[in-house]
Amino acid sequence: MSMSALPSETPRPSRRFVLQAAGAGLLVTASAAACDLSTSPRSRHEQHGGGSGDTREAPALAEQVKAGKLPPLSRRLPDKPLVVTPVEKVGTYGGTWRTGFLGPANSYWIYYTAGYEGLVRWDSKWNQVVPNVAESVEASPDGKEFTFTLRKGVRWSDGKPFTAADIMFSWEDCMLNKDLFPIPVSFMVSADGKPAQLTKVDDHTFRVSFDTPNGLFLQRMASQSYGTVFGDTASYPRHYLGKSHPKYNPSAKQDARKQHFSKWTELFLSKADYTTNLDLPTLNAWHLTSPVGRGNQASVGRNPYYWKVDTDGKQLPYIDRIVYDTAGDPNTMLLKVMNGEYQFHYPVVNTLQNKPVIARYRDRGRYKIFPMTFTRMNWMVIALNLTHRDAATRRTFQNRDFRIALSHAINRTQLIEAVFQRTGKPWQAAPRQEQAEFYDEEMATQYTEYDLDKANKLLDAAGYERDKNGARLGADGKPIFITFDVNNGDTQAVDALGFVRDDWKNLGIHIEINSIDRSLFYTRKEANKHDASVWGGDGGLKDAMLDPRWYFPANAESNYAVPWATWFTSRGQSGEKPPAAPLRQMQLYWKLLEEPGADRRTDIFREILKIAKQQFYVIGTVLPLSVYGVKTDNFKNAPDPMILAYLHPDPGPDRPEQFFLNS
């Protein structure tokens, strides 16, 4: 079974073959005619000479070739460049794409727009995994072994060859080095807890082997091919980073001290950071030209050695630069959108509250609003910290009837009317109806009825008495007072939590809203210092099985039980061993990961969801029904609609390298 190199995401009309990759549960298609090298872009470049003045490269690069500062295009492209079919039409070179984010903690937007270049990637529709840096992938029938063939002639942005040696360096010398990474990335570990074994076959071929089947390996790799060690091969060039590694440089520790780092690992990780190190070679379409955290802007510029072309053989990307404003607050970003200063953008500003005002200024800003397919199952999930450091608070929060009572006391109809612009419907943390495999109406709607009498009776029956002032008393006999951490960049959540605060006053329960920066939010959560938090409900569609954070404590994003999740991800080496129900779910998920059959994986995940429904770990509020982005009238080749999911990190899978700006 193989995942063949796809020359484009829209195969040309021709004889086609379809292969079922049973080991990975993937349906992969490829065009036989597309592999005809006689019409390959490389051949056309050779026919045109690939020299100075070549119209199949950006004018600025052609000038560098003419000046002798760059090799001709034919020597910068691989033997068989990946051919990208433009969404609308073949584009024109030039221009700057302007966008922005809220501070360094939100610099993931750089990876989403300019850094989604792993060995494999999701297609734009989120239907299948396709080759990317790898020309092809072959999976064994039992799902234990995956053979990757790299594209010959691919070069880093500094012109050095990219080979299997870089992959081996990334894995053996970096990810398996516990000083750098105490725990390898989860998709590179088999269900029995053992890391994968990598074997270099030749300069362009390597094999990944697991002791047990790894049924979701390629899907998980495609979902995390940005900003991670192995998924993002663009971050770990051996010829460059080896200089900061003691295995290749005996003076690495002394070099680190000279540069004011206490450890060599700190220097290494600083050198490997795509968002801050201007000198880091990359395979991305754009390399860093202005770092995050220095001044009020970051930027990336064209990679002259980028290894993709369009259907006319023109080297990508079309756009010269991407500039990211570091905005001080959401309103600053909103004003830039309204003024048409951001050519393509959706983070932070695409709230329902902002949509009317954004729509009002469309003509002035010369932009349009485009729909996005949202995969979240909830606008706001309420997570009490079930592993709270205080024993009495933990006992209260772990009481299922306590959580059910709080759920019944939320007036979700009011939330929909007042905060979510009359869109959405009451919903728990449960898969969306469109996800037919896992949709469970009872799970989605249980305890969503607004009923204060029922809520108060549940609390009375559970023994939570009121004091003379009407305040409910917790397990320690003290009034229940809950501080909720909320990301201050999520204005919808801040507003919605204000209504929940008023609702819960009717139960005698008081909450305080701690609106803080995203980075502080994560620091407090990871240290298990929070009472409770709210966050968006990822996992509504295809991401339900890939990231089941809200269905059991699966990772650090399971805000309701981070120590249990740590126990799960570390295979019991750290964290806190969970009670019987979540422990059973973890055992089932380990079983799911080593199941090569897609149907059987589905059955196992249904068992996990059944336990989640019964346990009711977290409280859902409202199902999102619409979301949107903004693009200026001259911004072309961005598909409409577009998917919005962090495991399908759009616009990455929509190939930003083929976006262009009409002059």
Residue, then its C-alpha position, 0 to 999 in steps of 0.5 A: m500500500s502506498m501514498s503516492a506523490l500527488p502532483s496537485e490536490t486536484p488530479r488532472p483527468s486521466r487514468r487513476f488508481v485508488l489504493q486503500a492504506a489499511g494500516a493507516g486507515l487512509l484512502v489515497t488517490a493518485s494520477a498515473a499520468a501525473c508522474d510523466l516526467s516529460t511534462s514535469p515543471r523541471s523539464r520545462h525549466e530546463q527547456h527554458g534554460g532556467g537562467s537569468g530573466d526566467t519568467r517562472e520565478a519572482p522578479a527579485l529572484a531573477e535579479q539575484v540570479k542575473a547578479g550572480k547571487l543565486p543559482p539559476l532556478s533549474r538548480r534550485l528546484p528539486d528533480k520533481p517539484l510538488v505541483v500545486t493547482p491554484v484554487e482560482k487561477v495561476g497567480t502573479y508575483g509580488g506584494t505583502w500580505r498583512t495580518g497580525f496576532l496578540g503578542p508572542a503567545n499567539s505567534y502560532w499564527i505564523y506557523y498556520t500561515a507560513g509554517y505548515e510544511g511537514l512530511v505529510r499534510w491534510d488536504s484542504k477538505w480534511n478528507q485525506v492525508v497527502p504527501n508533502v516534503a515526502e514524495s511518497v509514504e508506504a504503510s505496512p498492512d499491520g500498521k507497524e511500519f511506514t517507509f518515507t521517500l523524500r523528494k530528491g533535490v529539495r534544499w533548505s532556504d540557505g541552499k544546503p541539501f535536505t536529506a534523510a540525515d536531517i530526519m535522523f538528526s531530528w529524531e535520534d539526536c533531538m527528540l530522543n535526547k531527554d535533555l531537550f525533550p523529556i517526552p517524545v511527541s505522542f504520535m511517535v510513540s507506540a501504544d506500549g509506550k516505546p518510541a519509534q525506531l527510525t532506519k535510514v535506507d538511503d539519502h532519500t529514504f527512511r523507515v519508521s517502525f513501531d513495536t505495535p500498530n500505530g493506526l493514527f500515525l499519519q493522521r496525527m503527523a499531518s495534524q501536528s506538522y507545524g512547530t513540532v520537532f518531527g512533524d515540522t521537518a523545517s525546524y531541524p536542519r542538521h548542518y545548522l543546528g548540529k553546531s549547537h549540539p554536543k554530539y557534533n560540536p564538543s564546544a556546544k556547552q561553552d558556546a552556550r555560556k558565552q552566549h549567556f545561556s545556562k545550558w546548551t539545550e537553551l541555546f539549541l532551542s533558541k536556534a531552532d525557533y522559527t519565529t525568533n531566529l533569523d538565521l534558521p534555514t527552513l523548508n517553508a515558503w517564507h523564511l523569517t526576516s523580522p523576529v517575534g518579540r522585537g518591536n511591534q512587527a514580525s515578518v517572513g520573506r520569500n524562500p528562494y529554494y522553495w520546492k513547489v511550483d504551480t501548474d505552469g511551472k512557476q516557482l511558489p510562493y507568489i506573495d513576497r512577504i507576510v507582515y504580522d502586526t503585534a497588536g496590543d488588544p483586539n480592538t486594534m486588530l478590529l480597526k485594521v480589519m475595518n480599514g482593509e489593512y489586513q488582506f486575509h485574517y480571522p484570529v481574534v476579530n471573528t467574533l459574532q459581536n464583531k460581525p455586524v460592524i465588520a459587515r458595515y465597513r466592507d465597502r470602505g475597507r474593500y473586503k469581503i466576509f467569507p464563511m468558515t466551517f467550524t469544527r468546535m462543538n462548543w463556544m465555551v466549555i466550563a471546566l472545574n479543576l477536578t484535581h484541585r490542590d485543595a482537598a475540600t474543593r476537589r471533593t466538591f468539584q468531583n461531585r457529579d451532581f454538583r456539576i449537573a446542578l451548575s449546568h441546569a442553572i445556566n440560562r443558555t437561551q439568554l447566552i445565545e441571545a445576548v452573547f452569541q448573536r442569536t446563533g447556536k443552540p444549547w449543547q454539552a461537550a459532545p460531538r457535533q451532529e455532522q459527525a455521524e459516527f460519534y453523534d449522540e443526542e442524549m450526550a449533547t443535550q443532557y442537563t441543558e434545560y434551564d431549571l433553577d428548582k432542579a439545580n437547587k434540589l440537586l445541591d440540597a440533596a448532595g448536602y451543600e447547605r446555605d449559610k445565613n447569607g444564602a451562600r452555598l457551603g462546600a465540603d469544608g463548610k466554607p462558602i463556595f467561591i470559584t475563580f475562573d481563569v479566562n483568556n482575555g483575548d476571548t472577549q466572547a468567553v469573558d462576556a458569556l462568563g459574566f452571565v453564568r456568574d449572574d445565573w449561579k448567584n441564584l444557587g448561592i455560588h459566587i464566582e470571580i472572573n480572572s481575565i488574563d493573558r493567554s501565556l499566564f493562563y497556560t502557566r497557571k493551568e500547567a502548574n495546577k494552580h487554577d480553580a476553574s477555567v473556560w475554553g473553546g470546545d475543540g473536538g466536534l468533527k474529525d478532531a474528536m478522535l485525534d484530540p479527545r481532550w474534553y472526553f477524557p483527560a488526554n493531554a495538557e489541554s484537558n483543563y479539568a484534570v491536567p495531572w491525570a492527563t500528565w499521567f496518561t501522556s507520560r505513561g504513568q511516569s509523572g502526574e497523578k493516576p486517575p480514578a477508575a472511569p478515566l483510567r478505563q478510557m485511557q486504556l481504551y484509547w491506548k488500544l485504539l492507537e494500536e488498532p490498524g482497522a478504521d472501523r474497529r477504532t470507531d467502535i472503541f472511541r464510541e466506548i470512550l464517549k459512552i463513559a464521558k457521557q456518564q462521567f460528565y467531566v465538564i459543562g458545555t454551553v452553546l454549539p457554534l453554528s457559524v464563523y467567518g474570516v475576512k479577505t480583501d477584494n484583491f486577495k486571491n486563491a483562498p478557498d471559500p469556505m475554509i475549515l477552522a480547526y487547529l488540527h487542520p491549521d488553516p490556512g496551512p492546508d489550503r496552501p498559502e504559497q498559492f495565494f496572491l494579490n491582484s495589483 
